[in-house]
Amino acid sequence: MQPTTPEEMSIISLIINASLPVQVIMLILVIISVLSWTYIISKRIALKRARNQTRDFEDSFWKGGDLTSLHQSIAQNSEQEGPLARIFEAGMDEFLKARRNGVKEVNALLEGPNRAMRATYQRELDAMDSNLNFLASAGSVSPYIGLLGTVWGIMHSFIGLSGTAQATLAAVAPGIAEA
């Protein structure tokens, strides 16, 4: 039995020398990993941006100024508004529309803004939840895909054992290394 050289134990040589099913399994796991990290990083950036935008909106809101001027300010800077500002804007739009239509009753005046704010809140929540299903699926499926590669390597070892008269490390080593 010849000793293994460091070149034979490099990750690249192990991937190249692996069987086609194991290479496919490794490729699937790499793709899932890259997609997962892409979603995780983009979600982190989006949540940080939303947190900062919400903090900025709350500072403006609680300064005690006129809500109509705050609404106009948000409408003019629509590309910089955050989730809370969009919820406020939807409610204010409906409130101002109801006032323009001459609605006087308090319950009727507040019903439209409440409905608009709930709908906008749900849209914002859905936007924040995007790609979480993929991350949950990837987290639960990836170990089983990896296990499939391990089982394939062990089966390869047993096939190597079946072709020899005596069970030696040389007969099972390639399959174990692949696993």
N, C-alpha and C positions, 0 to 999 in steps of 0.2 A: 504494500500500500504506500503510495507516494504522498508526501506531505503537500498540503494545499498552499499555494502561493498567495500573497496578498492581492495580486491582480485577479485571481480566480474568485476571491471573496468580495470584490467590489460590488456595489449595488447594481451598477450597469451590467456587469457580467452575469450576476444572478438573474436579472430580468431577461437578458438576451438568451441565457441558457435554460430558462424556464419553459415548460410546455405551453402550447398555444392557449389552452383553457385558463391556465394560471396567469398568462400575460393579459388575457381579456379581463379577467377578474381584477387584476391590478389596475388596468386602465379604467375600468368602471369606478373603482374606489378613488383613483386620482381625480377623475372628473367630478365625482360627488364631493370630494374634499374641496376642490377649487371653487365649485359653485357655492358650497356652504360658506366658505370663508369670504367669498364675494358678497353674499347676502348678509353675513354677519357684520362685515365692515361697513357696507352701505347702510344697514339698519342702525348701526352705532352712530354714523355721521348724521343720519336723518333725525334720530332721537335727540342728539345733542343740539342740532339746529332748532328743532321744535321746542326744546327746553329753553334755549336762549330767546327765541321769539316770544314764547309765552311769558317769560320773565319781563321782557321789554313791554309787552302789551299790558301786563298787570301793573307795571310802574306807571304807564300812561293812564290807565283806567282809574287807578286809585289816587291820582293826583287831585281829583275832585273837579276837573274841568267839565265843560259842556259835552254831553254825550254826542250831540250832533256834530260838533267840530271834530271829535275823536273819530266818528264814523267817516267824515269826509277825509280826514287824514289817512285812514286805513284804505279808503277807496282809491286815493291818489298813489299810495305806495303798495299796491296789491302784490307785487313780486316779493316784498319783504315781510308780508304778514305771516303769522303762524297759525296753528290750529285754533287757538282760543280767539284770535282776532277774526278768523273766518266765521266762527260760531257767533260772535258778537255782531259781525257785519250782516249775517243772514237774519238775525233777530231784529236788528235795527232797520234793515230794508223792509221787512214785513210790517214793523211798527209804523214806519213813516208812510208806507202805502196805505195802511188802514186809516191813519189820520187824514191823508189826502182824500180818501173815499168818504170821509165824514163819519166814521164810526165813533160813537160817543160812549157806549156801554163798556165798562172796564173789562169784563170777562171776554167780550167779543174783540176788544182792542188787543188783549194779550194772547188770545188763542192762536192767531196766525204766527206771531213771533215765537211762541213756545214750540209750535209744530216745526217751524223752519229751523230753530236752534237744535231740536232733537234730531231732525234729518241730517243737518250738517255735522252734528256730533257723531252720528253713526257713520257718515262718510269718512270723517277724520279717523275714527277708530278702525274702520276697514282698511284705510290707507296705511295705518301704522301696523296692522296685522298682516299685511301682504308678505308673501314668501315664508311665513311661519309654518305653513303646512308642509312645504318642502323640507325645511330644517327639521321638523318633527319626524317626517318620514325618513329622511337621510340618517338621522340619529338612531332610529329604531331598526332600519334595514341593513345599514353598513356592517354591523357585527356579524350578521348572518351571511352576507356576501363574503366577508373575510373568512368565516368558518367554512364556507364552501371551498375556498382555496386550500384551507388546511386539510379538509377531508380528501380533496383531490390529491394532495401530496402524500397523505398517508396511504391512500389506495395505490398510488404509484409505488410506494415502498413495498406493499404486500405483493404487487405484481413482480417487483424485482426479486422478492424472496421466493416466489413460486418458481422462478426459472433457475434456481440454484439448488444444489444438493445439500449444501450446508449454509445455515444462517450466519452471515458475516456482516460486519459493519459496512463493508464495501458494497454489499448487495442492497442495503436499505438506505445508505447515506444520501444518494441523489433524491429520493422521494422525500426523505425527512428534511433535507435542505430546501426543497421546493415548498414544503408545507410551511 
